[in-house]
Amino acid sequence: SGTQLVTSSGDTTVRIWDFSKRGCILTLEGHAHTVRDCSWHSCGDFVASASMDNTSKIWDVNSERCRYTMCGHEDSVNSIEFLPFSNTVLTSSADKTLSLWDART
């Protein structure tokens, strides 16, 4: 809706900020190392995160919980993006691979 922002952090968290409330409204914790990147799903209910702990996660913003942890990269996951209007997630890793994931499974 353009009123919120999601950020990744070196402190292992993903934070959701609300412009109208002028602050952080949700902190998502679960990664074991720096979170390098994050991305909103087009529906606004899910966030994906990529971490130096070699995993990426799908977060349910409404329940404030991790829905899935995606393992398979052999090195840091450096970027993550939901493909527009789909449940497919693209990750890139320092292991020199790209992976496509079904965010529902």
Secondary structure, 3 states (H helix, E strand, C coil): CCCEEEEECCCCEEEEEECCCCEEEEEEECCCCCEEEEEECCCCCEEEEEECCCEEEEEECCCCEEEEEEECCCCCEEEEEECCCCCEEEEEECCCCEEEEECCC
